[in-house]
Amino acid sequence: LPVRSGRPRITASRTFSVDASEGISPSLDLSELLGIDLAEREHCELRVSASPGLELLAAGAYLTDYPHGCAEQTASRIFAALSTHALRARTDDSATALAEVADRVTRGFLRLASMQTEDGGIGYWPGHTSSSPWASLYVAEVVAASTDLGFKVPGRLRERLAQHVDARLRAARSLDERARLVHAAAALGSLHAGWMRRLEEQRGDLTPAGRAALAAALQLAGETPRALAMVEADAADRAGTGTSAVTSAGRGRYLASSVRTAALELRVLLDADAYHPGVQRRVDLLMAEKSSASGRWRNTVDNAAALAALAKHAQIFRTEEADWRFIARAGSAAAADTTAMDTSSSEEAALMVPAGIDVLEAELSGQGAAFITLTATGRSSASSGPLDRGLICRRRLFSRDGIELDSDALARGAIAHGDLVFVEITLATDGRTAVSHVAVVDPFPGGFEVETPKLLGQFPWHASLPAKERDATVTPSGSSDRAEFLDDRVLIYGSALPEPRAYRYAARAVALGAFEHGPVQAEAMYAPEVSSVGASASRLQITE
């Protein structure tokens, strides 16, 4: 009886545009385009539209489905709901679609309200008693965006957050921090004309991100010529120094990333003058930073910023007149005469690719651009081994006597029904400096339950070891920002250091059978290319 796969779920998306007058490749090889073999693929969807907004849906889905729920990621999900609704409704009934988005926005703000701290700011995680400076500013932006589109925001959340921002503005030390606070205050309805004027005078000492924030504040204050002048002067400064508008901002500067800066400038320009020559340059820069394989940007903050700006652009600049017909057929002899999709440029169409189909035969005729998106979910290969990219994360299992249980022992049935098993996860960097905001995901195999939903400082047998031996052999415990014990996995959030640190918990075998145990995974949430996947999925046997 299958319980659940122990292999990590993966998602792949590929979007491309085709000139209908030039036609399309007669065969679409799904494994080649998506990089997920047919045997590992669970679901696959083909979507076709004449709207360029289709290119942004993968980024919206990434934010909606992102598995962690800190304040930033909750706010980013709200941005995704607002942006994807602006691009297209998920149903043909606009009222139903609007209600669906309103529900997602409401649930997001209720969660953010639960994170509001005593000083009116927003804590990074539920239960945090101190506010996160950058998360508070980020939430201010999504409050303003939701209000502008007519969605309800809890009044107390907005009022207390505005007071928090005003208090921080008075105490701000750096110019860039003050520019971001002035922007957040303006987004919440408090205009600080004096600070705006002072920051304009100090424009040369602001970073590109600071100047973009100031330009956005000026635009919100109705000072369109001054906002435009700020964006144009910033572009001239970069051109004079030969610096690209989209460069790496370094880890941790979440509100100052170059993608976010370009997106904020684009929104200012679209509000001020949609036909400004700088509009298309920033659209091109943002699209160049989007991964062609995944259809999204580097992290959740960049995704939300780029999505909001480009969705606004897509709304203003509707696609050129298109008149085409697209036909897709399942690429197998048995289904060769069956039309799987037959659609035109007048509508957006979606097709769930039938199971077992790896090739689609396609025809495209007419004129204008057709935007095609393929999205698939599946499981990583069972044979994939450890993969470390800046982080090293590993898992070990022990019996209650302190004996390590290797993969061979687990497969032979070393665990009996009712046994207590101790789990140790170690996390470290590959020698570089500390990496913050790391998410560790440890999947449970079927047949196990957490004994006590908390991390253990040490295992029971550690206390009986001589102090010298314990210091030499026991990995020091790591501190976590948050730990969540779910039905099918344990989530641990914290920082990785060059020296390994351990996280420990206990689980109990509660069901007989053979189960697949997926690898432990770690990822820097704001630099997902820094990651680690432990040893490949293994099998374990729970005996009588």
N, C-alpha and C positions, 0 to 999 in steps of 0.2 A: 504494500500500500504506500504510494508516494506521499510524503509529508510536506517537505519544502526543500528546494534546492539549497545546497550550501555554498554555491558559487555566486559571486557578486552580480547583481543586475547591472547591465550597461545599456546606455542609450546612444544612438548615433543618428545624425541628421545631415542631410545634404540638400542644399537649395541651389538652383541654377536658373538662369533666364535664357530663353531661346527666341530668336527672331523667327516668327512663324513663316516668313517668306523664304527662309533658308531650310526649313524642315528640321527634323530631329533624327538622332540615331535610331535606326529601326528596332534596336534591341536595347533594353535597359537591364543590365546585369546587377541585381540588387546586392549580391555579396561583394562585388567589386566596388560599387558606389558607396556602400555603407560600411564595409569592413567587418560585418558580422556574418559568419557563415550560416547557411541555411539550417544546419543541424542545431546551432546555438540560438537561432532567432525564434522569438515567441510571437511578436506582433509586428506588422509592417503596414504603414499607411502611405498612400500616394495622394497628394493634394495639388490641384492646378488652379491658377487664377490669373486674371489680367492685372491684378493689383500688385505693385511692388512691395506692399506691406506684408505679403506672404513671406518675404525673406526674413522678417523679424519674428515670426511665430516661434521658431526654435528657441530664441532667446527668452521669449515670454514663458514658454513651457518649462525651460530650465529654472526660472525663478519660481514659478508656481509649484514645481515638484521638488524644489531643493529640500533635502531632508532635515535640516537643522532650523532652529527657531529662535535665534537671538533677536534683539531689537532691530538691528540693521536688516536682517533677512526677512523679518516680518514686514518691515517698511518696504523692502524691495518687492515683496509679493503684492503689496498694495499698488505699487508703481506698475507692476506687470498687469494687474487687473485693469487699471485705468488705461494703459497703453493698448493692450490687445483688444479691449472693447472699442477703443477709438478706431482701430484698424478694421475690425469686422466683428459681427455678432456670432456667437457660437450656435445660435439657432436662427431659424427663419423668422421667428416671432421676436420682434425688437423689444417688446415689453418684457417678455420672459428673459431675454438676454440682459436687459438692464437690471432686472430684479436679481439675477444671478451675480452680476458684478457688485451690486449694492450689498448683497449678503457677504461676499468675500471681503469687501472693504470694511463693513461693519465688524466682522469677526476679527479682522486684522487690528482695528483700532481698540477693540475690547482687550485684546492681548497686550497691546502697547500701553493701554491705561493701567493694566495690572503691573507693568514694569516701572511706572512713574514713582520716583523716589520723593523723600520728604522735601527736598529743595526744588521740586518741580521739574527736574531733569528726568532723563530716561536711563534706567539701569540697563546694562548690556544683556543680562539674563533675568528672568523672573526670580524674585527673592533677593536680588542684589540691593543693598542698602545705600550704596553710593552711585551717583549718576555717571554715565559715560559721556565725556564732553563731545566726542564726534558723533556718537549715536544720537544724542539729543538734537544736534544741528540737523542731522539727516532726517529725523522724524519731523522736524519743523517743515522741511521741504515737502514731505508727502502730505502733511496736514494742509498746506497751502494748495497743492495740486488737487487734492480731493475736494476742497471747498470750492475752488474755481470751477470744477466740473459738476457742482451741485450735489455732491454726496455729503451725507451727514457725518460730522466729526463730534465726538463728545466735547461739550462746551468746557467742562472742567479741565480736561486734558489740554485743550488749546490755551486756556487762560493761564494755567499754572506754568505751562511750557514757555509762554511769552514772558512771564515774570522771571523765569529762570534765565532766559536768554538776555534780557535787559540787565539783570544783575551781573552776569558774566561779562557783558560788554563793558561795564564800568571798570572791571578788574582786569581786562585783557592786557597782556604785555606785548605780544608780537603783532605786527601789522597784518599779517596774513590771518591770524586768528580773529582780529577785529573785523577784517573784511568779511569773513565767513559769518561772524555774529551779526554784522549789519545786514547781510543778506537774509539770514534766518529771521531776524526781527522784522524785516520788511515783508517776508513771506507770511508772518503771523499778524501783520497789520500795523506794526509799530515802525514809523519812519524816522530815522535819525539823520536829519539833513546836515547837521553840523559835522557829524563823524564822516558822512559821505564826502563832504567838501574837503575835510582834512585829509582823508585817504586819497582823494584825487590829487592833492598837492604832493603826496608822497608816492605817487604811482611808480616811480622808478625803483623804489625799494620793495615793491610787491612782487611776488612770484607770478607766473602766468595764471595759476589757480586763484590767487588772491585778486588779481585784476578781473578775472571772469566773474568771481563772486560779487565784486563791487559793481561791475557792469549790470549784473542781474538785479542787484538792489536798486540801482538807478532806474532801470526799466520798470520795476515794480512801483517806484515812486513817481512814475510818469515823466521822468527826465530822459526821454528817448534820444535827443541829440547827444547828451552827455554819455549815455550808455553806448551809443554807436561809436563815439569818439574814443571811449575806453577800449572797446574791442578792436577798432582799427589801429589804434596806437600800439596795442599789444602785438598785433600781427606784424606791424612795421618793425617793432623791436626785435621780434624773432627772426624776421627776414634779414635784418641788418647784422645779426650775429650768426646767421646760418643755421639756427637751431630749428629742428622740426617741431611742429605743433603737437605731434604725438610721439613722445619718448617715454622711456621707463621712468616712473616716479619713485620706484623703490618700495620695498615692503613696508607696510604700516601707514603710509600716507594715503589713507583710504579716500579722504575727501579731496585730495590734491592730485589724483592720478591724471595723466595727460588725456586719457579717453574722456574722463568726466569733465575736464576743462574744456575740451573741444565740444562736447555735448552741451554744456552750459552756454558757451558762446553761440552755438547754433540756435538754441532756444531764444536767446536775446535777439539775434539777427532776424529770426522768423517773426518775432513780435514787432520788431522795429521796421523792417523792410525786407519782405520775403524774397525780393529780387536783388538783394544786395549781392555783389560778386563774391563775397566771402561765404555765402551759404553753401554753394556747391563744393567749394574747397573743403569745408568741414564735413560735409556728407561723404566726400571721397576719402578723407582721412579716417573717419569712423568706420566706413565699410572696409577699408584696407586692414584695420585692426581686428576685424571679425574673422574668426576661424572658419575656413571653408568646409572643414570636416565636421565640426560640431554645430556650426551656425550661430555661435555666440561669442561673447567677449570673455576676457580673462577671469573675471570674478563677478560676484553678485552686484557689487556697487557699480562697476563699469557697465554691466548688462542693463541695470535699471536706468542709468543715465543715458546710455546710447539709445535704448529702446524708447524712452520718453521723447527724446529729441527727434529721432528718425520717424517715429509714429506721427509726431506733429508735422514733420516735413511731408510725409506721405498723404496726410489729410489735405494739406494746402495744395500740393502739386499732384493732382490726380494723374493717372497714367495716360499716355497718349491713346488716341482712338485705336482700339484693337478689334479685329474681326477675324477670328480664327476658330478652327474646330480641332479638338484633340480626342484621339481614340487610343485606348490601351486595351490590349488583350493578354490573357494569361499565356505565357510562353511555353506551352506544352502541347504535345500532339492531341491529347484528349480534349483540351479546351481551346484548340486553335480557332474554332469557328464561333466561339462564345465571346461577345463583346463585354469586357469587364467595365469599361468606362467610355462614354461617348458624351462629350460636353463641349460647350462653346465659351467664347470670351465674355459672354453676358452674365455668367454666373461663376461662383467658386464651387468646385466639386471635390469630393473626397472619396477614396476607395480603400477599403481594408483589403490588402492583398491576401488571397486565400492561402491557407497553410500548404506547404510543400511546393510553392511556386518561387522560383529564383530568378526567372527572366520574364520581363514584360515586353511584348511587341507593341511599339508605339507609332502613331502617325500624327503629324501636325501640319496643317495647311491653312493658308490665309495670310494675314498681315498683322503687324504689331507684335508686342512682346508677350510671351507666355512665361509665367513664373511657376516652377515646378519644385515641390518639396517632397522628399522621401524621409520618413522617420521610422525607426525600428527600435524595439527593445529586445533584449535577450540576456543570455548569461555568458560570462567570460569562460574561456576554455578551461576544462577541468585539469589540463596538463600544464597550465601556466605556472611558473615558479616564482620565487621572490623577485620583486622589482623595486629597487630603492632609488629614488631621485631626490636626494637632499635630506630625506628622513630614513630612519631605520626603525621599524616596528615589528616586534616578534611576540609570539604567544607560546607559553608552556603550560602543560597540565600536570598536576601532582595528585597522588593519592593522599588520604588523610594521614598517612605515615611519613609523608615527605618524599616519597619515591616518584621520580619523574616518569611520566607515561609517554613513551615515544609512539610514533605512528604505527609501528609494527605491533606493539603491545595493545594499542587501542583497537586495531583491526582484529586481533585475536580474541577480544572479549575480556580485557583486563578490568573493565568496569561492570559491576553487577547492579541489578535493579535495587535502588535505594541507597547506593553509594554516594558519599559526599566527595566532590572533586574540586580541587582548588586551582584557580586559573590565575596566571601571572602574565601581564602584558608589559613589555619594556619598550620605551620610546626614547630616541636620541636623534640628534642631527648627525650628519656625516662628517662632523668636525668643524663645520662653520659655526657662526655665532647662533644665539638662541633664535628660534622661530616661534612667533606667538600665534594665537588663535588656531591651534591645531585641533582637528576633530578626529578622534579614534573611534572606529566602528568595529566591534567584535561580535560577529553573528553567532547565535546559539545553534547548535545542531538540534534537530527534532529529538524529543525524548528527554530534554533537560529543562530545568527551571532554576531560576536564581534562588538561592537559599535565603539570603537576607539582602535587600536592595541597598547595599552600601559598600563602599570600598574599604578594604582591610589594610591597616597599617603594616601588619606582618602576618605570616601564617602561624598556626599554633606551635609548630615545632621550632620556630626561630628562637623562642624564648629559652629553649633548653640547650641551645648551642653556646659554647664558650664565647665570651665577648670578642676575643681576637678572631676566632673562626667566623663568627657572624659578620664582623666588619669586613672580612676578606671575601666572603662568598655570597652574602645577601645583598642584592641590589637595593640601594636606598629607595624609599617610597617617594613618588612624585606628588606634587600638589596639583589639584585640578580646580578649574574655575566652576565646573559643573559636571555631574555624572547623572545619567538617566538609565534606568533599568526597565527595558521594554519587554514585551512577550517574546520577541525573536532576536534581540540584540542588546548589547550594552553600548552606550554612547558616553565617551569621556572627552571633555574639552579642557585644554590647557596649553602649556608651552613646552617645546622640545629644547633641550640643552645638549651641548656636546657630550656630557656625561650621561649614561643611561639612567633612567628613573623608572620605577616599577609601579604598576597599578594592579591591585589584587582583589579578587572576590571569590565567593564560593557558590557552586551550583550542585544540584542533586539530580541523579538519574531517576526519572519517574516513569519511563516506559521501556518495554523490551523492544529489541529490533536492531536493524542496521541503519545507520544514519550518515549523511554527508555533513562534514564540518568545513564551512567556508573559511578562507583566510582572513586574518585580522588586517584592517586597512587604516591608514592614517593620511590626512591631507591638510595642508595649510589652507584654511578657508578662503583667504584673500590672495593666495598664490598657488592655485591648484596644481601647477606643474611641479611643486615641491610635495612629494608624496611617497608613500611606501605601501606595498602589498606584500603580505607575508607569504609563507609557503603555500603551495597550491592546495586546493580542496582535498581533504582526506576522508576516509571512512572509519567509523568506529562502531563497535558492537556492544550493546548492552545485554548482558546475559541474566539468567535466573539468579 
